[in-house]
Amino acid sequence: MRPSEKKTTTESIELYKQSLQGNNYSLQSIKAYLGDLAQFMKWLQTRRVDWDIPHRIERIDIVQFINHLAEQKASAITRKRKLAAIRGFLKFCKDNQIIFGNPADTIEGPIREERDPAILGIFAQPPKKVHFSNTPLSWRGSPLYNPLMSQ
């Protein structure tokens, strides 16, 4: 079963761009989303002949693209952002009846990499010893501190 709209993926991306502009997304966000989609489409062109038919994009295509990015040493944050761009585009296509279902709905994003906090370097050194010989604490036994003791 095919959707009622017969748009190519390229036409759908153009409509998505207009939708983002109409919803007052910043130019930087639009540029980032479209850049991520362009990278996915370029990768998809090398894998499939029918890349320009939106309802032919399958879940496995997206998973393989995210895995390809991992092989290229892209960070988890980068892969998650690209997945969000693809997911947003396919949601737009579904909402506008260009496709029936969103194949990216069930894909979980990559788990964030663990890293040491930057502040750890401060505590890696042993603490410095503090000497209290010249502080008011050393005056307690002196007559200046407690006049009753001087009698």
Residue pairs with C-beta under 8 A, 6 or more apart in sequence:
1 100
2 55
3 55
3 97
3 98
3 99
3 100
4 97
5 96
5 97
5 98
7 15
7 54
7 98
8 52
8 53
8 54
9 41
9 51
9 52
9 53
9 54
9 57
10 41
10 52
12 54
12 89
12 92
12 93
12 98
13 34
13 37
13 41
13 89
15 92
15 96
16 33
16 37
16 88
16 89
16 92
16 93
17 30
17 34
19 92
20 29
20 30
20 33
21 30
25 33
32 81
32 85
33 85
33 88
33 89
36 81
36 82
36 85
36 86
37 85
37 86
37 89
39 82
40 62
40 65
40 82
40 85
40 86
41 51
43 65
43 68
44 51
44 57
44 61
44 65
45 51
47 61
47 64
48 56
48 61
50 56
51 57
54 90
54 93
54 98
54 99
55 98
55 99
55 100
57 90
57 99
57 103
58 103
59 103
59 104
59 106
59 107
61 103
62 83
62 86
62 103
62 104
62 107
63 107
65 82
65 86
66 79
66 82
66 83
66 107
66 110
69 78
69 79
69 82
70 79
70 110
74 82
75 113
76 109
76 110
76 111
76 112
76 113
77 112
79 109
79 110
80 109
80 110
80 112
83 104
83 107
83 109
83 110
84 109
86 104
87 102
87 104
87 105
87 107
90 99
90 102
90 103
90 104
91 102
91 104
92 98
93 99
93 102
94 100
94 101
94 102
132 138
136 145
139 145
140 146
141 149
143 149
143 150
